[in-house]
Amino acid sequence: MTILGDEVLCSVCDHGSGLSEEDQARLFQRGVSLNAQPTGGETSTGLGLAIANDLAKALGGRLSCTSALGEGSVFTLSLPLAKPGDPFDETGGGALPTLPSHTTLPSMPHAQHVK
């Protein structure tokens, strides 16, 4: 996870088969079957990314994907940081911690950091 300006970004890198431009255009639509097939043999309902996108928007953020066929994909969740007085400010209205404009937060040992 990275803090960049007034957003926190969480990116996940997928080293699968990648997505065509056509699939990328339909990626966040409900119930859409893409040309790319899951590489682990799992089933797909076409709802997961649509629901995740709706949730990101409800929180004031966005979900995006960059991908190329044969090279995998990078999915990024961007959420706004809470400001003092925001409903999600857990500091009781006090000042939030000040961080440099570009801060990388520690990640889990098995996770791969993607910028």
Residue pairs with C-beta under 8 A, 6 or more apart in sequence:
1 8
1 9
1 10
1 104
1 105
1 107
2 8
2 9
2 10
2 11
2 102
2 103
2 104
2 105
2 115
3 9
3 81
3 99
3 101
3 102
3 103
3 104
3 105
4 101
4 102
5 101
6 80
6 81
7 61
7 78
7 79
7 80
7 81
8 78
8 79
8 81
8 105
9 76
9 77
9 78
10 76
10 77
10 79
11 74
11 75
11 76
11 77
11 113
11 114
11 115
12 74
12 75
12 76
12 114
13 72
13 73
13 74
13 112
13 114
14 72
14 73
14 74
14 75
15 72
16 36
16 39
16 72
16 73
17 36
17 37
17 39
17 69
17 70
17 72
18 36
18 67
18 68
18 69
18 70
18 71
18 72
18 73
19 27
19 34
19 36
19 65
19 67
19 69
19 73
20 35
20 36
20 69
22 35
23 34
23 35
23 36
24 65
24 67
26 32
26 34
27 34
27 49
27 65
28 49
28 50
28 53
28 63
29 46
29 50
30 46
30 47
30 50
31 45
31 46
31 47
31 50
32 46
32 50
33 44
33 46
34 44
34 46
38 44
49 63
52 63
52 77
53 62
53 63
56 62
56 63
56 77
56 78
56 79
59 79
59 80
60 79
60 80
61 77
61 78
61 79
61 80
62 77
62 78
63 75
63 76
63 77
63 78
64 75
64 76
64 78
65 73
65 74
65 75
65 76
66 73
66 74
66 76
67 73
67 74
74 114
81 96
82 88
82 89
82 90
82 96
83 89
83 96
84 91
84 93
84 94
84 95
84 96
85 93
89 96
104 113
107 113
